[in-house]
Amino acid sequence: MPTTKTQAGKPAATKTATMKAAPAKNAAKPTPAKTTTKTATAKPTAKTATEKAAAPKAAAKAAPPKAAKPEAAKPAAAPAPAAGPAEGMPAPAFSMPATGGRTVSSAALKGKPYLLYFYPKADTPGCTKQACGVQEALPALGRLGLEVIGVSPDPMSPIEKFARKYNLTFPLASDADQAVATAYGTWVEKSMYGKTYMGMERSSFLVGPDGVVRKVWRKVKPEAHAAEVMQATKALVGG
């Protein structure tokens, strides 16, 4: 009998052990592994990495364009031709003080042919040659009815001295404010020893009795000018 109880007790012990093991199985069910897996998925990490990878591209797109290479220096453009009346155009009006207390004006010369010649400076070598050449030809030019007026930017005092020194009897006018020279396009930019400055261009204008410019000389050669004026005046008046 005792042996039978002991044997019957074994199943009871086994059942008890089984019952004790059951909670352990149930406790294993709510494992946090799934919760952890759902919460900390790899997707956000991958997304963050993508954003980081895209950042340099966006920065590259937003970067300012590279500055263009500077172009090679272009050669300076040639100076524009001087303005002023061309042949066949009306001569600009003028009125200026002149040597001997005179006043010369386009209004007073109406109906007469005249030569208006512009020179840079009184009593300089080139200007002296030009003035003396005109003075020498003056009697012949006078017989053709031509009036001659020299114009420089000098004030009257050095012009008067210049006229007395070389016995220049035709009027030499003072265009001290360069208004007449500007109207005739003879106040121009010059250069010397690498420096630029404004000055008078040696130019002449032969004007007919009707007030129209008949002949223009630019950058006149002082020695030959009187002969050129004589020839053009003869052609103008038919002398």
PADRENZA-169375 format. One line per 2 residues: number of its first residue (from 0); their letters; for each residue x, y, z of N, C-alpha, C, O. Coordinates in steps of 0.02 Angstrom, whole numbers, plus 50000, padded with zeros to 5 digits. Atoms other than C-alpha are relative to their C-alpha. Example, Ala and Ser with C-alpha at 12.3 -4.5 7.8 and 13.67 -1.06 7.14 Angstrom:
<sites>
0 = AS = 50045/49941/50000/50615/49775/50390/50045/50060/50000/50097/50059/50033; 49958/49941/49997/50684/49947/50357/49961/50055/50037/49986/50110/50045
</sites>
This chain:
<sites>
0 = MP = 50041/49939/50000/50000/50000/50000/50042/50063/50000/50029/50109/49961; 49958/49940/50004/50135/50125/50040/50030/50009/49932/50037/50066/49910
2 = TT = 49970/49995/50067/50213/50086/49872/49951/50028/49952/49970/50069/49910; 50051/49974/50046/50051/50120/49782/49990/50073/50009/49981/50108/49959
4 = KT = 50008/49928/49987/50033/50293/49864/50057/50040/49972/50051/50094/49944; 49941/49963/50027/50207/50335/49819/49995/50006/49926/50011/50058/49899
6 = QA = 50006/49999/50072/50173/50289/49638/49943/50047/49979/49948/50082/49929; 50054/49953/50017/50009/50382/49640/50020/50070/50010/49996/50115/49976
8 = GK = 49976/49931/49987/50097/50533/49708/50043/50027/49945/50049/50088/49938; 49955/49976/50054/50214/50543/49558/49962/50040/49949/49983/50094/49928
10 = PA = 50036/49960/50047/50081/50595/49438/49981/50067/50029/49982/50118/49995; 50017/49936/49968/50029/50727/49562/50058/50047/49997/50051/50107/49984
12 = AT = 49939/49958/50003/50205/50790/49569/50011/50025/49930/50030/50083/49920; 49991/49980/50071/50214/50793/49381/49951/50053/49981/49970/50102/49949
14 = KT = 50051/49950/50015/50051/50888/49368/50017/50066/50030/50007/50119/50000; 49981/49938/49966/50113/51012/49495/50056/50035/49962/50056/50096/49955
16 = AT = 49944/49970/50038/50273/51037/49396/49976/50031/49937/49999/50084/49915; 50027/49973/50063/50174/51060/49239/49964/50065/50011/49971/50112/49973
18 = MK = 50037/49940/49983/50062/51187/49320/50047/50057/50016/50034/50115/50000; 49951/49948/49984/50213/51278/49385/50033/50026/49937/50050/50086/49933
20 = AA = 49967/49979/50061/50290/51283/49211/49955/50042/49956/49980/50081/49915; 50047/49964/50043/50132/51353/49131/50007/50075/50005/50009/50109/49954
22 = PA = 49992/49927/49998/50150/51528/49198/50062/50024/49964/50062/50078/49934; 49938/49979/50034/50326/51534/49130/49987/50007/49926/50013/50053/49894
24 = KN = 50014/49996/50071/50257/51497/48957/49957/50061/49985/49969/50097/49936; 50042/49941/50010/50122/51629/48976/50039/50065/50007/50026/50113/49972
26 = AA = 49960/49939/49989/50249/51756/49039/50043/50016/49940/50061/50073/49928; 49956/49987/50058/50353/51732/48884/49962/50031/49943/49994/50058/49897
28 = KP = 50039/49973/50056/50210/51788/48771/50008/50076/49991/50024/50098/49936; 49994/49927/50012/50214/51976/48803/50073/50024/49998/50092/50068/50037
30 = TP = 49930/49979/50006/50395/51992/48753/50003/50070/49969/49964/50086/49925; 49995/49932/50027/50448/52170/48718/50036/50004/49934/50048/50058/49907
32 = AK = 49960/49999/50062/50542/52116/48563/49962/50032/49944/49989/50073/49908; 50040/49972/50055/50399/52157/48444/49990/50074/50009/49996/50113/49962
34 = TT = 50010/49929/49987/50364/52322/48529/50062/50040/49983/50060/50093/49952; 49936/49965/50014/50547/52369/48520/50012/50004/49925/50035/50055/49899
36 = TK = 49990/50001/50072/50553/52317/48338/49956/50050/49965/49978/50084/49918; 50046/49953/50032/50400/52420/48293/50021/50072/50013/50016/50115/49970
38 = TA = 49983/49931/49981/50460/52573/48387/50064/50023/49966/50066/50076/49935; 49935/49979/50027/50640/52576/48332/50011/49965/49934/50053/49921/49929
40 = TA = 49991/50030/50066/50622/52530/48149/50059/50033/49966/50082/50087/49985; 49942/49975/50036/50764/52555/48027/49981/50054/49950/50026/50088/49924
42 = KP = 50022/49952/50050/50658/52667/47913/50019/50072/50016/50047/50107/49974; 49980/49931/49986/50682/52832/48006/50074/50012/49991/50095/50064/49967
44 = TA = 49928/49993/50006/50868/52800/48011/50019/50007/49927/50060/50049/49909; 49985/49996/50071/50871/52769/47825/49979/50067/49971/50014/50096/49929
46 = KT = 50024/49936/50024/50768/52925/47794/50046/50057/50020/50061/50101/49979; 49953/49948/49976/50885/53031/47899/50063/49999/49959/50090/50051/49941
48 = AT = 49939/50007/50040/51033/52963/47803/49990/50029/49931/50035/50061/49903; 50016/49974/50067/50947/53007/47639/50000/50076/50000/50026/50108/49955
50 = EK = 50002/49927/49994/50914/53183/47699/50070/50029/50004/50086/50080/49974; 49930/49977/49993/51096/53200/47749/50036/49996/49933/50075/50040/49916
52 = AA = 49967/50008/50065/51151/53135/47580/49976/50052/49951/50014/50075/49908; 50027/49951/50046/51035/53256/47492/50023/50070/50016/50023/50114/49972
54 = AP = 49981/49932/49979/51097/53407/47592/50057/50028/49958/50052/50085/49935; 49946/49971/50041/51262/53426/47497/49977/50017/49930/49998/50066/49901
56 = KA = 50025/49986/50067/51168/53414/47331/49962/50065/49999/49970/50106/49954; 50038/49938/49996/51049/53552/47386/50046/50059/50007/50035/50112/49976
58 = AA = 49951/49946/49991/51196/53657/47442/50036/50015/49935/50050/50072/49919; 49966/49990/50064/51280/53628/47276/49956/50037/49952/49979/50080/49914
60 = KA = 50046/49964/50044/51123/53684/47186/49995/50073/50019/49991/50117/49976; 50008/49931/49976/51110/53840/47294/50064/50041/49994/50062/50102/50001
62 = AP = 49936/49963/50003/51294/53885/47271/49997/50050/49943/49971/50034/49889; 50001/49948/50053/51317/54046/47170/50041/49978/49941/50091/49942/49949
64 = PK = 49962/50019/50060/51378/54026/46991/50070/50030/50003/50081/50083/50032; 49931/49976/50001/51562/54044/46962/50005/50064/49959/49972/50073/49908
66 = AA = 49992/49936/50035/51617/54217/46910/50030/49988/49931/50076/49947/49923; 49974/50008/50067/51647/54234/46725/50071/50027/49995/50090/50075/50029
68 = KP = 49930/49977/50009/51825/54252/46669/50000/50069/49969/49963/50082/49922; 49998/49932/50029/51869/54433/46635/50023/49998/49928/50070/49963/49909
70 = EA = 49983/49998/50071/51874/54472/46451/50065/50038/49990/50084/50081/50030; 49937/49965/50016/52035/54527/46373/49985/50072/49984/49934/50088/49952
72 = AK = 50011/49929/50011/52053/54714/46367/49997/50015/49926/50040/49995/49887; 50008/49982/50070/51990/54783/46204/50040/50063/49985/50046/50106/50028
74 = PA = 49962/49939/50017/52093/54912/46112/49955/50061/50002/49896/50057/49985; 50039/49939/49995/52036/55090/46141/49974/50020/49932/50008/50016/49881
76 = AA = 50030/49979/50062/51916/55153/46011/50032/50064/49975/50053/50106/50014; 49971/49939/50029/51980/55284/45892/49956/50059/50016/49895/50052/50017
78 = PA = 50041/49942/49984/51924/55460/45938/49950/50016/49945/49965/50009/49886; 50051/49982/50049/51765/55514/45855/50022/50062/49961/50055/50106/49989
80 = PA = 49981/49941/50039/51787/55639/45714/49971/50063/50031/49917/50061/50061; 50021/49938/49970/51772/55819/45768/49933/50021/49971/49920/50013/49911
82 = AG = 50064/49975/50023/51598/55893/45758/50012/50068/49967/50069/50091/49961; 49993/49934/50032/51564/56057/45673/49968/49997/49931/49949/49943/49907
84 = PA = 50032/49998/50065/51495/56113/45506/50042/49967/49945/50103/49976/49942; 49968/50030/50059/51536/56012/45351/49988/50046/49940/49948/50093/49944
86 = EG = 50010/49960/50061/51547/56083/45177/49928/49994/49977/49899/49940/49974; 50070/49998/50020/51375/56137/45117/49952/50015/50057/49892/50022/50047
88 = MP = 50042/49983/49942/51312/56175/45294/50008/50073/50018/50060/50104/50003; 49994/49931/49978/51275/56347/45366/50056/50008/50051/50065/49965/50094
90 = AP = 49947/49986/49951/51420/56423/45462/49969/50023/50065/49925/50066/50064; 50027/49977/49936/51383/56442/45649/50014/50075/50010/50066/50101/49991
92 = AF = 49993/49928/49987/51356/56622/45703/50052/50012/50054/50065/49969/50095; 49949/49983/49950/51490/56710/45806/50005/50076/50007/49984/50114/49964
94 = SM = 49983/49930/49987/51540/56876/45882/50056/49999/50052/50048/49972/50106; 49941/50003/49956/51713/56902/45960/50039/50066/49998/50038/50102/49948
96 = PA = 49955/49941/50001/51830/57042/46012/50062/49983/49960/50085/49926/49959; 49942/50012/50042/51978/57063/45897/50051/50057/50008/50037/50107/50040
98 = TG = 49946/49951/49994/52142/57159/45881/49979/50068/49972/49937/50074/49929; 50014/49932/50022/52140/57346/45859/49934/50027/50026/49907/50075/49999
100 = GR = 50063/49977/49971/51985/57364/45968/49939/49983/49957/49885/50012/49966; 50055/50019/50044/51877/57282/45836/49957/49944/50029/49976/49910/50077
102 = TV = 50043/50058/49986/51732/57160/45850/49983/49968/49933/49962/50001/49886; 50016/50036/50062/51710/57027/45718/49938/49958/50012/49930/49929/50066
104 = SS = 50062/50039/49993/51542/56943/45688/49977/49975/49933/49990/50004/49880; 50028/50028/50061/51455/56834/45562/49947/50046/49971/49937/50049/49910
106 = AA = 50052/49954/50024/51315/56962/45553/50030/50056/49958/50002/50076/49907; 49967/49945/50036/51436/57099/45497/50029/49976/49933/50040/50016/49888
108 = LK = 49970/50027/50060/51508/56984/45364/49948/49972/49951/49966/49942/49900; 50053/50027/50043/51341/56939/45286/50007/50029/49929/50014/50089/49920
110 = GK = 49994/49979/50070/51351/56945/45097/50072/50002/49975/50083/50018/49917; 49929/49999/50020/51542/56932/45095/50030/49930/50012/50011/49896/50060
112 = PY = 49964/50062/49985/51655/56779/45080/50053/50014/50054/50083/50067/50055; 49949/49990/49948/51770/56755/45228/50032/49934/50020/50004/49880/50011
114 = LL = 49963/50057/49975/51900/56638/45299/50005/50007/50076/50029/50057/50102; 49993/50002/49927/51889/56591/45483/50050/49944/50014/50035/49885/50005
116 = YF = 49950/50052/49986/52048/56504/45534/50017/49998/50075/50028/50050/50106; 49987/50012/49929/52080/56430/45706/50072/49977/50010/50095/49932/49975
118 = YP = 49931/50019/49986/52256/56418/45777/50008/49992/50076/49973/50025/50114; 49996/50017/49928/52315/56349/45947/50023/50056/50046/49993/50066/50099
120 = KA = 49973/49952/49951/52420/56489/46023/50040/50054/49964/50080/50040/49918; 49964/49943/50030/52485/56661/45978/50075/49996/50013/50098/49975/50066
122 = DT = 49927/49994/49995/52671/56684/45945/50035/49934/50015/50084/49932/50052; 49965/50064/49999/52716/56500/45932/50023/49985/49929/49994/50013/49882
124 = PG = 49970/50008/50067/52819/56435/45785/49950/49986/49944/49950/50020/49893; 50047/50018/50053/52680/56351/45685/49949/50055/49987/49933/50070/49930
126 = CT = 50051/49947/50006/52553/56488/45719/50029/50063/49968/49995/50099/49932; 49967/49942/50030/52678/56623/45672/50009/49991/49925/49997/50037/49886
128 = KQ = 49991/50014/50071/52718/56540/45505/49933/50007/49963/49930/50035/49908; 50065/49998/50031/52533/56523/45467/49975/50073/49993/49952/50093/49940
130 = AC = 50024/49931/50000/52490/56703/45514/50039/50043/49950/50011/50084/49914; 49959/49960/50045/52636/56777/45418/49986/49981/49927/49989/50024/49883
132 = GV = 50017/50022/50068/52590/56672/45264/49934/50032/49977/49928/50054/49920; 50064/49968/50016/52412/56739/45270/50010/50075/49989/49981/50104/49942
134 = QE = 49988/49929/50007/52475/56917/45294/50033/50015/49932/50016/50065/49900; 49967/49990/50065/52586/56900/45141/49951/49994/49942/49957/50030/49892
136 = AL = 50049/50010/50054/52441/56837/45035/49940/50047/50006/49896/50046/49962; 50060/49960/49985/52319/56964/45108/49982/50048/49943/49923/50052/49926
138 = PA = 50020/49955/50055/52329/57092/44965/49964/49963/49943/49913/49986/49917; 50031/50038/50054/52288/56958/44835/49931/49973/50023/49884/49972/49983
140 = LG = 50064/50024/49974/52150/56886/44945/49949/50057/50004/49890/50048/49992; 50044/49941/49996/52081/57061/44971/49971/50017/49932/49913/50038/49928
142 = RL = 50024/49985/50067/52067/57086/44783/49944/49952/49979/49903/49968/49936; 50053/50048/50013/51958/56931/44779/49939/50012/50045/49889/49977/50040
144 = GL = 50056/49981/49956/51847/57011/44912/49996/49957/50063/49945/49956/50096; 50002/50046/49942/51895/56886/45049/50023/50035/50064/50075/50067/50066
146 = EV = 49981/49976/49933/51896/56939/45231/50032/49941/50038/50010/49884/50032; 49965/50052/49962/52016/56842/45345/49998/50016/50074/50012/50072/50094
148 = IG = 50001/49992/49928/51996/56816/45532/50035/49940/50032/50018/49883/50018; 49966/50053/49962/52114/56718/45644/49969/49994/50069/49951/50044/50099
150 = VS = 50033/50012/49935/52044/56640/45803/50043/49955/50043/50065/49901/50022; 49963/50042/49952/52136/56575/45956/49966/50005/50068/49925/50050/50079
152 = PD = 50030/49997/49933/52087/56536/46137/50036/50049/50047/50019/50053/50106; 49962/49953/49958/52211/56668/46201/49957/50060/50020/49911/50077/49984
154 = PM = 50032/49936/49984/52152/56823/46293/50028/50054/49954/50077/50043/49918; 49982/49948/50047/52167/56987/46200/50071/50026/50009/50103/50043/49959
156 = SP = 49934/49971/49988/52330/57046/46281/50056/49966/49959/50092/50000/49923; 49948/50031/50041/52447/56914/46204/49985/50001/49925/50031/49999/49885
158 = IE = 50017/49996/50071/52352/56921/46040/50020/50067/49971/50048/50071/49916; 49980/49933/50021/52379/57109/46026/50076/50004/49992/50102/50032/49943
160 = KF = 49926/50000/50002/52564/57085/46063/50024/49961/49940/50072/49981/49907; 49983/50042/50058/52574/56949/45931/49990/50039/49935/50033/50038/49891
162 = AR = 50015/49962/50061/52492/57060/45799/50050/50056/49989/50072/50067/49933; 49951/49945/50006/52609/57206/45836/50069/49974/49981/50104/50004/49940
164 = KY = 49933/50028/50011/52764/57097/45835/50011/49981/49926/50067/49989/49901; 49992/50023/50070/52732/57030/45658/49959/50042/49950/49950/50022/49893
166 = NL = 50036/49954/50044/52631/57176/45586/49941/49965/49965/49934/49969/49904; 50058/50035/50027/52475/57071/45562/49941/50048/50000/49915/50067/50052
168 = TF = 50052/49949/50005/52342/57189/45497/49929/49971/49999/49881/50007/50014; 50067/50029/49999/52196/57068/45479/49980/49985/50073/50024/49976/50115
170 = PL = 50022/50009/49930/52090/57042/45637/50016/49931/50027/50004/49879/49996; 49989/50062/49963/52145/56911/45762/49952/50002/50060/49957/50047/50102
172 = AS = 50053/50000/49950/51999/56866/45875/50018/49956/50060/50056/49908/50054; 49991/50039/49939/51996/56800/46054/49936/49959/50014/49882/49986/50024
174 = DA = 50055/50046/49982/51886/56647/46087/50018/49969/50068/50027/49909/50074; 49975/50021/49934/51933/56639/46271/49957/49946/50033/49983/49906/50071
176 = DQ = 50043/50051/49969/51782/56533/46322/49989/49940/49953/49951/49895/49969; 50002/50054/50050/51803/56418/46169/49929/49987/49973/49916/49932/49947
178 = AV = 50068/50010/50024/51619/56443/46123/49997/49993/49924/49962/49950/49898; 49999/50003/50074/51655/56475/45939/50036/49938/49977/50014/49904/49930
180 = AT = 49962/50060/50018/51786/56337/45930/49958/49937/50009/49962/49891/49969; 50044/50058/49988/51660/56215/46004/49947/49995/49946/49933/49940/49922
182 = AY = 50052/50001/50052/51527/56266/45878/50029/49977/49933/49993/49945/49893; 49968/50020/50063/51651/56237/45736/50036/49933/50006/50066/49909/49958
184 = GT = 49969/50065/49990/51716/56074/45811/50075/50001/50000/50107/49951/49983; 49927/49995/49999/51894/56136/45832/50029/49998/50071/50090/50001/50079
186 = WV = 49976/50008/49931/51904/56123/46023/49997/49926/50015/49944/49899/50030; 49998/50073/50000/51962/55943/46035/50048/49974/50053/50088/50011/50082
188 = EK = 49953/50033/49954/52053/55818/46145/50066/49986/49964/50067/49960/49908; 49933/50011/50028/52240/55812/46113/50041/49959/50050/50021/49950/50107
190 = SM = 49955/50037/49956/52383/55710/46184/50072/50020/49987/50092/50033/49930; 49929/49985/50005/52565/55747/46220/50036/49968/50058/50016/49976/50116
192 = YG = 49960/50034/49949/52694/55645/46314/49957/49955/50045/49968/49952/50106; 50043/50046/49963/52558/55521/46366/49944/50033/50039/49907/49999/50074
194 = KT = 50053/49964/49965/52443/55655/46436/49949/50028/49950/49968/50050/49896; 50052/49973/50042/52277/55709/46363/49976/50067/50027/49976/50079/50087
196 = YM = 50024/49933/49980/52209/55886/46365/49957/50027/49944/49958/50002/49888; 50042/49967/50051/52086/55997/46273/50039/50059/49970/50071/50097/50006
198 = GM = 49965/49945/50033/52155/56117/46144/49969/50016/49932/49923/49983/49910; 50026/49978/50065/52126/56205/45980/50032/49961/49943/50093/49955/49939
200 = ER = 49976/50034/50060/52140/56105/45820/50010/50053/49946/49968/50096/49935; 49986/49952/50054/52221/56201/45678/49955/49983/49940/49970/49937/49902
202 = SS = 50049/50013/50053/52074/56209/45558/49976/50066/49970/49979/50118/50002; 50025/49940/50034/52001/56332/45432/49935/49986/49964/49922/49930/49942
204 = FL = 50064/50004/50033/51830/56366/45357/49992/50058/49952/49994/50116/49972; 50013/49949/50051/51799/56458/45195/49924/50005/49992/49891/49956/49974
206 = VG = 50073/49990/50000/51623/56532/45201/49981/50045/49941/50013/50097/49930; 50022/49961/50058/51530/56596/45048/49958/50060/50021/49939/50066/50080
208 = PD = 50041/49941/49985/51431/56759/45036/49931/49983/50028/49900/50025/50062; 50065/50021/49976/51273/56660/45075/50003/49970/50071/49952/49947/50097
210 = GV = 49993/50026/49933/51343/56605/45244/50007/49924/50004/50002/49896/50058; 49992/50073/50002/51369/56424/45189/50074/49982/49995/50112/50013/49959
212 = VR = 49930/50022/50001/51532/56333/45221/50015/49967/49932/49981/49920/49912; 49983/50025/50067/51616/56301/45053/50061/49954/50001/50067/49910/49959
214 = KV = 49939/50041/49997/51782/56225/45105/50021/49994/50073/50020/50042/50111; 49977/50013/49932/51847/56144/45265/50069/49969/49996/50081/49922/49958
216 = WR = 49933/50029/49993/52029/56111/45308/50009/49980/50073/50001/50021/50119; 49987/50025/49933/52067/56003/45460/50074/49985/50007/50106/49962/49959
218 = KV = 49929/50013/49987/52240/55988/45539/50043/50032/49946/50081/49999/49911; 49966/49960/50052/52309/56124/45429/50076/49998/50008/50102/49998/50064
220 = KP = 49928/49991/50001/52492/56130/45379/50015/50075/49992/49998/50104/49941; 49992/49926/50000/52545/56309/45421/50033/50028/49938/50011/50079/49912
222 = EA = 49961/49971/50055/52670/56334/45280/49961/50002/49934/49970/50048/49894; 50035/50005/50065/52553/56281/45137/49930/50030/50001/49897/50030/49949
224 = HA = 50071/49982/49994/52390/56353/45201/49980/50060/49957/49926/50060/49927; 50018/49939/50037/52394/56525/45119/49988/49984/49926/49942/50012/49896
226 = AE = 50008/50018/50070/52415/56448/44946/49936/49961/49989/49902/49970/49938; 50061/50039/50006/52272/56326/44977/49938/50045/50004/49890/50035/49967
228 = VM = 50056/49953/49992/52157/56468/45032/49992/50041/49936/49936/50053/49914; 50003/49960/50062/52202/56570/44877/49966/49960/49945/49922/49987/49910
230 = QA = 50028/50042/50052/52159/56426/44761/49925/49989/50011/49886/49993/49963; 50071/50012/49985/51993/56388/44848/49958/50063/49993/49900/50059/49972
232 = TK = 50036/49937/50006/51944/56572/44852/49988/50018/49927/49934/50041/49909; 50008/49988/50073/51973/56591/44665/49944/49957/49972/49904/49980/49931
234 = AL = 50053/50044/50023/51861/56441/44635/49932/50022/50024/49881/50013/49991; 50063/49978/49970/51729/56515/44749/49972/50061/49966/49912/50064/49951
236 = VG = 50024/49936/50027/51719/56690/44676/50009/50004/49923/49987/50052/49892; 49989/50000/50072/51772/56644/44499/50054/50047/49979/50052/50075/49924
238 = G = 49946/49953/50016/51930/56748/44505/50057/49967/49962/50106/50001/49946
</sites>
